[in-house]
Amino acid sequence: MDNITIPIDSIIKNKLSINEYVVLYDVANGHVIYGLIDNPTPALVSLEKKGWIKISDGQVFLRDKSSEFFAVGDDMFEKWLDTYPIAVTKKFGGKRALSPASPDTILGQKLRRRWQIVFKKDKAAQLRAIKVLELQVAEMTKSGDLEYMVEAARWLNEGYHEKYSYMIDEEKPENNYTNEDYM
């Protein structure tokens, strides 16, 4: 089983107890730790009163704020993979593969697991990584260096989202007049 990181600041901000967070985590992740929780009923009742879940017909449903808290339904990995170039053309002919065409491939599934390990459902970090990738691809395309882009697995494993994070700070507003001639 993976380790669970407990975001104390978010728990305090959202006025949850540790027990409520663990039960909510379990519900949001498909009851992966259900057998480890002693008597989740009080926490479930409390979470329903606070508007985090809805209990109906013996089933537990997440409300919108729970989905946002755990980034449920937002598959940031697929957005990242769609942003990553699938292949690049080499300068002297041929192509080089960088990422799988689909998240359902063997490599796609391996990358998804790595993505989950690196970002641990931290939606802000995931969005930042996607923005860094978008800026990196745009910059390398503009300079003609896209053929030197690393493979997606290496990008994740070696923390390129941190290495190139300076690009977000240096981001300039888009120039709407790049294709116009000036005298």
C-alpha positions in Angstrom: 0.0 0.0 0.0 1.2 3.5 -0.7 1.8 6.0 2.1 -0.8 8.6 2.8 0.3 12.1 3.2 -2.0 14.1 5.5 -2.2 17.8 4.6 -2.5 19.3 8.1 -2.9 22.9 6.8 -5.8 21.9 4.5 -7.5 19.8 7.3 -7.3 22.8 9.7 -8.5 25.2 7.0 -11.5 23.0 6.2 -12.3 22.3 9.9 -11.9 18.5 9.6 -10.6 16.1 12.1 -7.9 13.6 11.3 -10.5 10.8 11.4 -12.9 12.6 9.1 -10.0 13.2 6.6 -9.0 9.5 6.7 -12.6 8.4 6.1 -13.1 11.0 3.3 -9.8 10.0 1.8 -11.0 6.4 1.8 -14.3 7.3 0.1 -12.6 9.5 -2.5 -10.2 6.7 -3.4 -12.7 3.9 -3.7 -12.4 2.4 -0.2 -8.8 1.4 -0.4 -8.2 1.5 3.4 -11.8 0.7 4.6 -10.7 -2.5 6.5 -8.1 -0.4 8.4 -10.6 2.1 9.8 -12.3 1.3 13.1 -15.9 2.4 13.1 -16.1 5.0 10.4 -19.8 5.7 11.0 -19.4 8.7 13.3 -17.0 10.3 10.8 -19.3 9.6 7.9 -22.3 11.2 9.8 -20.1 14.2 10.7 -18.9 14.6 7.1 -22.5 14.5 5.8 -23.5 17.2 8.3 -20.6 19.4 7.2 -21.6 18.9 3.5 -18.6 16.8 2.4 -20.6 13.7 1.4 -24.2 12.5 0.8 -25.3 9.2 2.3 -28.3 7.7 0.4 -29.6 4.2 0.1 -26.5 2.8 2.0 -24.1 4.4 -0.5 -21.8 7.3 0.1 -21.4 10.0 -2.6 -18.9 12.8 -2.7 -20.1 16.4 -2.9 -18.4 19.0 -5.1 -16.1 20.3 -2.4 -14.8 16.8 -1.6 -14.1 16.3 -5.3 -12.2 19.6 -5.4 -10.3 18.7 -2.2 -9.1 15.4 -3.6 -9.0 16.5 -7.3 -11.5 13.7 -8.1 -12.6 13.7 -11.7 -9.8 15.9 -12.8 -7.4 13.7 -14.6 -4.4 16.0 -14.7 -2.2 13.1 -15.8 -4.1 12.8 -19.1 -3.9 16.6 -19.6 -0.1 16.4 -19.0 0.3 13.4 -21.4 -1.8 15.2 -24.0 0.6 18.2 -23.7 3.7 16.1 -24.0 4.9 15.6 -27.6 4.4 12.0 -28.8 7.4 12.1 -31.1 9.8 14.6 -32.5 11.5 14.8 -35.9 15.2 14.6 -35.9 17.2 17.2 -37.8 18.8 14.7 -40.2 15.7 12.6 -40.7 13.6 10.1 -38.8 11.6 10.4 -35.7 12.2 9.8 -32.0 9.4 8.8 -29.6 8.9 10.8 -26.4 5.7 9.6 -24.9 2.9 7.1 -25.4 0.0 8.0 -27.6 -2.4 6.9 -25.0 -2.6 6.6 -21.2 -3.9 3.0 -21.6 -0.7 1.6 -23.0 1.9 -0.2 -20.8 4.1 2.9 -20.8 1.1 5.1 -20.2 0.1 3.1 -17.1 3.7 3.2 -15.8 3.8 6.9 -16.3 0.4 7.3 -14.5 1.8 5.4 -11.4 4.9 7.6 -11.4 2.7 10.7 -11.8 0.7 9.7 -8.8 3.9 9.0 -6.7 5.5 12.4 -7.7 2.4 14.6 -7.1 0.3 12.7 -4.5 -3.0 14.3 -5.6 -1.6 17.8 -5.1 -3.6 19.6 -7.7 -1.7 22.8 -7.5 1.6 21.0 -8.1 0.1 19.1 -11.0 -1.2 22.3 -12.7 2.2 23.9 -12.2 3.9 20.9 -13.8 1.6 21.1 -16.8 2.2 24.8 -17.2 6.0 24.2 -17.0 5.7 21.6 -19.7 3.6 23.9 -21.9 6.2 26.7 -21.6 9.1 24.3 -22.1 7.6 22.8 -25.3 6.7 26.3 -26.6 10.2 27.6 -25.9 12.0 24.5 -27.4 9.7 24.7 -30.5 10.4 28.4 -30.9 14.2 27.9 -30.7 14.2 24.8 -32.9 15.5 22.5 -30.1 12.4 20.3 -29.6 14.3 17.4 -31.0 16.4 17.4 -27.8 13.4 17.1 -25.5 13.7 14.2 -23.0 11.3 11.3 -22.9 8.3 11.6 -20.7 9.5 9.1 -18.2 12.8 10.9 -17.7 10.9 14.2 -17.4 8.9 12.9 -14.5 11.7 10.8 -12.8 14.3 13.6 -12.9 12.0 16.4 -11.8 12.0 18.5 -15.0 8.9 20.2 -13.6 11.1 21.7 -10.9 14.2 22.2 -13.1 12.2 24.4 -15.6 9.9 26.0 -13.0 11.8 29.3 -13.5 9.9 29.6 -16.8 6.7 30.3 -15.0 8.3 33.2 -13.1 9.8 34.6 -16.3 6.7 34.1 -18.4 6.0 37.2 -20.5 2.6 38.2 -21.8 1.7 36.8 -25.2 2.7 39.0 -28.1 -0.3 39.3 -30.4 1.9 40.9 -33.1 4.6 38.3 -33.6 3.8 37.7 -37.3 3.6 41.3 -38.4 6.3 43.2 -40.2 7.6 46.5 -38.9 9.4 49.3 -40.7 
